[in-house]
Amino acid sequence: MANSPFQQRALGALVGVAIGDAMGMPTQTLTREEIARQYGAIASFRDAGPDQPVSAGLPAGTITDDTEQSILVAHHLIARSGHIDQLAWAQELLTWERDTHTRGVNDLLGPSTKRAIEALQRGVSASEAGRFGTTNGAAMRIVPVAIATPATPLGALVDAVEESCRLTHNTSEAIGSASAVAAAVSRGIEGGSLEEILDAALNAAALGEQRGEPSKGGSIRNRIAAALALAAGRSGTLSAIEIAVEIGTSVSALQSIPMAFAILRLTDADPWSAALTSAVIGDDTDTIGAIACGMAGASSGIAAIPPEAWALVQRVNGLDLEPIVSGLLRLRAARVEEGA
């Protein structure tokens, strides 16, 4: 499939999610100090330690909920002509969580998603169920929406993002942050420069944060801009850690998404560097890595990801992402044709 730069960048985006996710798997939820003590310098995928709170004992290269839910979104979109059926989506998330239990994995639905689905089961409408979702769950699984949707018109892209957020993350910070990531990925697939990608992301964040339940924590667009300013002219892991101390790396969308954008700039959109950097900054390393590496993969393409690294992740998880990306690109082509 990956025979044109456009297709290579689309594949690079979804593969980037898996690479960044797998790199952060053994370090997720740990502090920076714990990561340094348990793993030292991280130069490639590592096995999770026996005391890892979420992924104890998992082998190097194992993906987590970030990639698995992204694939779930992709299959849902392909089966439904690019749209989200809220009730069916809720059931698919519940089925996914049950499956993780049978596999002995402790990746559960995030707090926002869990709360929303429980509300939906009580009879609350989909738009109301997600009104407290302020975490990064929507942004972590948004890459398939971005692959399936052109970067312009921007309003149509944000509409697609909002539809994917409605059930679990119907808040301004969640929609704004997911819109920023989606715009960065979609513009990257189209061949935009890093500055064009970042401009698209900021514009999408500003539009997206006008949707959903108003934020009580401030503007996600401004937080992303501040993170990018901190990263401007800098590079390296030490810079990332210093910025992480200032921004935060928790599951909050107001922390983790700006941090992912900072890493995108610090690494000049190199997906492998983004994955390695994200893995050592502490706390939600797998999600920040999945987002940062997904955006970088969209910008730089699959060729920028070491083939031996991707081969390992494919083998460990049994992944075959090319047909999924092909299906998403067919949706994108249909949307382009509709807008012509």
SULRA-V11946 format. One line per field, one symbol per residue. ss: DSSP state (~ for helix, > for strand, _ for the rest). psi: psi as a letter, one per 30 degrees, with the letter a starting at -180 (. if undefined). burial: b if it has 24 or more other C-alpha atoms within 12 Angstrom, else e. Layout:
ss: ???
psi: ???
burial: ???
This chain:
ss: ____~~~~~~~~~~~~~~~~~~~~~~~____~~~~~~~~_________________________~~~~~~~~~~~~~~~______~~~~~~~~~~~~~~~~~________~~~~~~~~~~~____~~~~_____>_~~~~__~~~~~~_____~~~~~~~~~~~~_____>~~~~~~~~~~~~~~~~~~____~~~~~~~~~~~~~~~____>______~~~~~~~~~~~~_____~~~~~~~~~~~____>~~~~~~~~~~~~~~____~~~~~~~~______~~~~~~~~~~~~~~~~_~~~__~~~~~~~~~~~____~~~~~~~~~~~~~~~~~~_
psi: eigleeeeeeeeeeeeeeeeeeefeffkflleeeeeeefbkjfaklkklfgkeehkfklkgklafeeeeeeeeeeeeefhhglkjeeeeeeeeeeeeeeeeffgkgjlkleeeeeeeeeeffgkleeeegfgjgageeefgfeeeeefklfkkeeeeeeeeeeffeefhhleeeeeeeeeeeeeeeeeefglleeeeeeeeeeeeeeefflakkkfglkeeeeeeeeeeefkgllleeeeeeeeeeelgafkefeeeeeeeeeeeeghhjeeeeeeeefgflcheeeeeeeeeeeeeeeflfffkkeeeeeeeeeefhkjfeeeeeeefeeeeeeeeef.
burial: eeeebbbbbbbbbbbbbbbbbbbbbbbbbbbbeebeeebeebebbbbbbeebebbbebbbbbbbbbbbbbbbbbbbbbeebbbbebbebbebbbebbeeeeeeebebbbbebbbbbbbbbeeeeebbbbbbbbbbbbbbbbbbbbbbbbbbbebbbbbbbbbbbbbbbbbbbbbbbbbbbbbbbbbbbbbbbebeebbbbbbbbbbbbbbbbbbbeeebbbbbbbbbbebbbeebbbebbbbbbeebbbbbbbbbbbbbbbbbbbbbbbbbbbbbbbbbbbbbbbbbbbbbbbbbbbbbbbbbbbeeebbebbbeeeebebbebbbbbbbbbeebeeeee
